[in-house]
Amino acid sequence: MGGGKNKTRFYLGISMILIGVLLWLLNIYPLGGGLILGGVLLLISNMYYARKPETETITDERIERINDKAGHYAFWITV
């Protein structure tokens, strides 16, 4: 289902950490720290998602509709 997506997120997390370290070394601390933190969180969430059984990640039409409605309401709350 998401084998390529997991690899892409893994490489994205690693590259965010490396760019963050580079910016940290260039004394751009807020941006570097934010990228490092974001990369670490992305790697952690990717590891959590990769360890889930495939049956837990399958969404049916009912769950998809609930998520669509929740996104719609969240959009109008932020507007």
C-alpha distances in whole Angstrom, upper triangle without the diagonal:
4,6,8,9,10,12,13,14,16,18,19,20,22,24,25,26,28,29,30,32,34,35,36,38,40,41,39,38,36,34,33,33,30,28,28,28,25,23,24,22,19,19,20,17,14,16,16,12,11,14,13,12,9,11,12,9,9,12,14,17,19,18,16,20,21,19,21,24,24,23,26,29,28,28,32,33,32,34
4,6,5,6,9,10,10,12,14,15,16,18,20,21,23,24,25,27,29,30,31,33,35,36,37,35,34,33,30,29,29,27,24,25,24,21,19,20,19,15,15,16,14,11,13,13,10,9,12,12,12,10,13,13,10,11,13,16,19,21,18,17,21,22,19,21,24,24,22,25,28,26,27,30,31,30,32
4,5,5,7,9,10,11,13,14,16,17,19,20,22,23,25,26,28,29,30,32,34,35,37,35,34,33,30,29,29,27,24,24,24,21,19,20,19,16,15,16,15,11,12,14,11,9,12,13,13,11,15,16,13,14,17,20,22,25,22,21,25,25,23,24,28,27,26,29,31,30,30,34,34,33,35
4,5,5,6,9,10,11,12,14,15,16,18,20,21,22,24,26,27,28,30,32,33,35,33,32,31,28,27,28,26,23,23,23,20,18,19,19,15,15,17,16,12,14,16,13,12,15,16,17,15,18,18,15,17,19,22,24,26,24,22,25,26,24,25,28,27,26,28,31,29,29,33,34,32,34
4,5,5,6,9,10,10,12,14,15,16,18,20,21,22,24,26,27,28,30,31,33,30,30,29,26,25,25,23,20,21,21,18,16,17,16,13,13,15,13,10,12,14,11,10,14,15,16,14,17,17,14,15,17,20,22,24,21,19,23,23,20,21,25,24,22,25,28,26,26,29,30,29,31
4,5,5,6,9,10,11,12,14,15,17,18,20,21,23,24,26,27,29,30,32,30,29,28,25,24,24,22,19,19,19,16,14,15,14,11,10,12,10,7,9,11,9,7,11,12,14,13,17,16,13,16,18,21,23,25,22,21,24,25,22,23,27,25,24,27,29,27,27,31,31,30,32
4,5,5,6,8,10,11,12,14,15,17,18,20,21,23,24,26,27,29,30,29,28,27,25,23,23,22,19,19,19,17,14,15,15,12,11,13,13,9,11,14,12,10,14,16,17,16,20,20,17,19,21,24,27,29,26,24,28,28,25,26,30,28,27,30,32,30,30,34,34,32,34
4,5,5,6,9,10,10,12,14,15,16,18,20,21,22,24,26,27,28,26,26,25,22,21,22,20,17,17,18,15,13,15,15,11,11,14,13,10,13,15,13,12,16,18,20,19,22,21,18,20,21,25,26,28,25,24,27,27,24,25,28,27,25,28,30,28,27,31,32,30,32
4,5,5,6,9,10,10,12,14,15,16,18,20,21,22,24,25,27,25,24,23,20,19,19,17,14,14,15,12,10,11,11,7,7,11,9,7,10,12,11,11,14,16,18,18,21,19,17,19,20,24,26,27,24,22,26,26,22,23,26,25,23,26,28,25,25,29,29,27,30
4,5,5,6,9,10,11,12,14,15,17,19,20,21,23,25,26,24,23,23,20,19,19,17,14,14,14,12,9,10,11,8,6,10,10,7,9,12,11,11,14,16,18,19,22,21,18,21,23,26,28,30,27,25,29,29,25,27,30,28,26,29,31,28,29,32,32,30,33
4,5,5,6,8,10,10,12,14,15,16,18,20,21,22,24,23,22,22,19,17,18,17,14,13,15,13,10,12,13,10,9,13,13,11,12,16,15,14,17,20,22,22,25,24,21,24,26,29,31,32,29,28,31,31,28,29,32,30,28,31,33,30,30,34,34,32,34
4,6,5,6,9,10,10,12,14,15,16,18,20,21,22,20,20,19,16,15,16,14,11,11,13,10,7,10,11,8,9,12,12,11,13,16,15,15,18,20,23,23,26,24,21,24,25,28,30,31,28,26,29,29,26,27,29,28,25,28,30,27,27,31,31,28,30
4,5,5,6,9,10,10,12,14,15,16,18,20,21,19,18,18,15,13,14,12,9,9,10,8,4,7,8,6,6,9,10,9,11,14,14,14,17,19,22,22,25,23,21,24,25,29,31,32,28,27,30,29,26,27,30,27,25,29,30,27,27,31,30,28,30
4,5,5,6,9,10,11,12,14,15,17,19,20,19,18,18,16,13,14,14,10,9,11,10,6,8,11,9,8,11,13,11,13,16,17,16,19,21,24,25,28,26,24,27,28,32,34,35,32,30,33,33,29,31,34,31,29,32,34,31,31,34,34,32,34
4,5,5,6,8,10,10,12,14,15,16,18,17,17,17,14,12,14,13,9,9,12,11,8,10,13,11,11,14,16,14,16,19,19,19,22,24,27,27,30,29,26,29,30,33,35,36,33,31,34,34,30,31,34,32,29,32,34,31,30,34,34,31,33
4,6,5,6,9,10,10,12,14,15,16,14,14,14,11,9,10,9,6,6,9,7,5,8,10,9,10,13,14,14,16,18,19,19,22,24,27,27,30,28,26,29,29,33,34,35,32,30,33,32,28,29,32,30,27,30,31,28,28,31,31,28,30
4,6,5,6,9,10,10,12,14,15,14,13,13,11,8,9,9,6,4,8,8,5,7,10,10,10,13,15,14,16,18,19,20,22,24,28,28,31,29,27,30,31,35,36,37,34,32,35,34,31,32,34,32,30,33,34,30,30,34,33,30,33
4,5,5,6,9,10,11,12,14,14,14,15,12,9,11,12,9,8,11,11,9,11,14,13,13,16,18,17,18,21,22,22,25,27,30,31,34,32,30,33,34,38,39,40,37,35,38,37,34,35,37,35,33,36,37,33,33,37,36,33,35
4,5,5,6,8,10,11,13,11,12,13,10,7,10,10,7,8,11,11,10,12,15,14,15,18,19,19,21,23,24,24,27,29,32,32,35,33,31,34,34,38,39,40,37,35,38,37,33,34,37,34,31,34,35,32,31,35,34,31,33
4,5,5,6,9,10,11,9,9,9,7,4,6,7,5,5,9,9,8,11,13,13,14,17,18,19,20,23,24,24,27,29,32,33,35,33,31,34,35,38,39,40,36,35,37,36,33,34,36,33,31,34,34,31,31,34,33,30,32
4,5,5,6,9,10,10,9,11,10,6,8,10,8,7,10,12,11,12,15,16,16,18,20,20,21,24,25,26,28,30,34,34,37,35,33,36,37,41,42,43,39,38,41,40,36,37,39,37,34,37,38,34,34,37,36,33,36
4,5,5,6,9,9,10,12,10,7,10,12,10,10,14,15,13,15,18,18,18,21,23,23,24,27,28,28,30,33,36,37,40,38,35,38,39,43,44,45,41,40,42,42,38,39,41,38,36,39,39,36,35,39,38,35,36
4,5,5,6,5,7,9,7,5,8,10,9,10,13,14,13,16,18,18,19,22,23,24,25,28,29,29,32,34,37,38,40,38,36,39,39,43,44,44,41,39,42,41,37,38,40,37,34,37,38,34,33,36,35,32,34
4,5,5,5,5,8,8,5,7,10,10,9,12,14,14,15,18,19,19,21,23,24,25,27,29,30,32,34,37,38,41,38,36,40,40,44,45,45,42,40,43,41,38,39,41,38,35,38,39,35,35,38,36,33,35
4,5,7,8,12,11,8,11,14,13,12,15,17,17,18,21,22,22,24,26,27,28,30,32,32,34,36,40,41,43,41,39,42,43,47,48,48,45,44,46,45,41,42,44,41,39,42,42,38,38,41,40,37,39
4,6,8,11,11,9,12,14,14,14,17,18,18,20,23,23,24,26,28,28,30,32,33,34,36,38,42,42,45,43,41,44,44,48,49,49,46,44,46,45,42,42,44,42,39,41,42,38,38,40,39,36,38
4,5,9,9,8,10,13,14,14,16,18,19,20,22,23,24,26,28,29,30,32,34,35,37,39,42,43,46,43,41,44,44,48,49,49,46,44,46,45,41,42,44,41,38,41,41,37,37,39,38,35,36
4,6,6,6,8,10,11,12,14,16,17,18,20,21,23,24,26,27,29,30,32,33,35,37,40,41,43,41,39,41,42,45,46,46,42,41,43,42,38,39,40,37,35,37,37,34,33,36,34,31,33
4,6,5,6,8,10,10,12,14,15,16,18,20,21,22,24,25,27,28,30,31,33,35,38,39,42,39,37,40,40,44,45,45,41,40,42,40,37,38,39,36,34,36,36,32,32,35,33,30,32
4,6,5,6,9,10,11,12,14,15,16,18,20,21,22,24,26,27,28,30,32,33,37,38,40,37,35,38,38,41,42,42,38,37,39,37,34,34,36,33,30,33,33,29,29,31,30,26,28
4,6,5,6,9,10,10,12,14,15,16,18,20,21,22,24,26,27,28,30,32,35,36,38,35,33,36,36,39,40,40,37,35,37,36,32,33,34,31,29,31,32,28,27,30,29,26,27
4,5,5,6,9,10,11,12,14,15,17,18,20,21,23,24,26,27,29,31,34,35,37,35,33,36,36,39,41,41,37,36,38,37,33,34,36,33,31,33,34,30,30,33,32,28,31
4,5,5,6,8,10,11,12,14,15,17,18,20,21,23,24,26,27,29,33,34,36,33,31,35,35,38,40,40,36,35,37,36,32,33,35,32,30,32,33,29,29,32,30,27,30
4,5,5,6,8,10,11,12,14,15,16,18,20,21,22,24,26,27,31,32,34,31,29,32,32,35,36,36,33,32,34,32,29,30,31,28,26,29,29,25,25,28,27,24,26
4,5,5,6,8,10,10,12,14,15,16,18,20,21,22,24,26,29,30,32,30,28,31,31,34,35,36,32,31,33,32,28,29,31,29,26,29,30,26,26,29,28,25,28
4,5,5,6,9,10,11,12,14,15,17,18,20,21,23,25,28,29,32,29,28,31,31,35,36,37,33,32,35,33,30,31,33,30,28,31,32,28,29,32,30,28,30
4,5,5,6,9,10,11,12,14,15,17,18,20,21,23,27,28,30,27,26,29,29,33,34,34,31,30,32,31,27,29,31,28,26,29,29,26,26,29,28,25,28
4,6,5,6,9,10,11,12,14,15,16,18,20,21,25,26,28,25,23,26,27,30,31,32,28,27,29,28,24,26,28,25,23,26,26,23,23,27,26,23,26
4,5,5,6,9,10,10,12,14,15,16,18,20,24,24,27,25,23,26,27,30,32,32,29,28,30,29,26,27,30,27,25,28,29,26,26,30,29,26,29
4,5,5,6,9,10,11,12,14,15,17,19,22,24,26,24,22,26,27,30,32,33,29,28,31,30,26,28,30,27,26,29,30,27,28,31,30,27,30
4,5,5,6,8,10,11,12,14,16,17,21,22,24,21,20,23,24,27,29,29,25,25,28,26,23,25,27,24,22,26,26,23,24,28,26,24,27
4,5,5,6,9,10,10,12,14,16,19,20,22,20,18,21,22,25,27,28,24,23,26,25,21,23,26,23,21,25,26,23,24,27,26,24,27
4,6,5,6,9,10,10,12,15,18,19,22,20,18,21,23,27,29,29,26,25,28,27,24,26,29,26,25,28,29,26,27,31,30,28,31
4,5,5,6,9,10,11,13,16,18,20,18,17,21,22,26,28,28,25,25,28,26,23,26,28,25,24,28,28,25,27,30,29,28,31
4,5,5,6,9,10,11,15,16,18,15,14,17,18,22,24,25,21,21,24,22,19,22,24,21,21,24,25,22,24,27,26,25,28
4,5,5,6,9,10,13,14,17,15,13,16,18,22,24,25,21,21,24,23,20,23,25,23,22,26,27,24,26,29,29,27,30
4,5,5,6,9,12,14,17,15,14,17,20,23,26,27,23,23,27,26,23,26,28,26,25,29,30,27,29,32,32,30,33
4,6,5,7,10,12,14,12,12,15,17,21,24,24,20,21,24,23,20,23,26,23,23,27,27,25,27,30,29,29,32
4,5,5,9,10,12,10,8,12,14,18,21,21,18,18,22,21,18,21,23,21,21,25,26,24,25,29,28,28,31
4,6,8,9,12,11,10,13,16,20,23,24,20,21,24,24,21,24,27,25,24,28,29,27,29,32,32,31,34
4,6,9,12,10,11,14,17,20,24,24,21,22,25,25,23,26,28,26,26,30,31,29,31,34,34,33,36
4,6,8,7,7,11,14,17,20,21,18,19,22,21,20,23,25,23,24,27,28,27,29,32,32,31,34
4,5,6,7,10,13,16,19,20,18,19,22,22,21,24,26,25,25,29,30,29,31,34,34,34,37
4,5,5,7,10,13,17,18,16,17,20,20,19,22,24,24,24,27,29,28,30,33,33,33,36
4,6,6,9,11,15,16,14,15,19,19,18,21,23,23,23,26,28,27,29,32,32,33,35
4,6,8,11,15,15,12,14,17,16,16,19,21,20,21,24,25,24,27,29,29,30,33
4,6,10,13,14,11,12,15,15,14,17,19,18,19,22,23,23,24,27,28,28,30
4,7,10,11,10,10,14,14,13,16,18,18,19,22,23,23,25,27,28,29,31
4,7,8,6,6,10,11,10,12,15,15,16,18,20,20,22,24,25,26,28
4,6,6,6,9,10,11,12,15,16,17,18,20,21,23,25,26,27,29
4,6,5,6,9,10,10,12,14,15,16,18,20,21,23,24,26,27
4,5,5,6,9,10,11,12,14,15,17,18,20,22,23,25,26
4,5,5,6,9,10,10,12,14,15,16,18,20,21,23,24
4,5,5,6,9,10,11,12,14,15,16,19,20,21,23
4,5,5,6,9,10,10,12,14,15,17,18,20,21
4,5,5,6,9,10,11,12,14,16,17,18,20
4,5,5,6,9,10,10,12,14,15,16,18
4,5,5,6,9,10,11,13,14,16,17
4,5,5,6,9,10,11,12,14,15
4,5,5,6,9,10,11,12,14
4,5,5,6,9,10,11,12
4,5,5,6,9,10,11
4,5,5,6,9,10
4,6,5,6,9
4,5,5,6
4,5,5
4,5
4
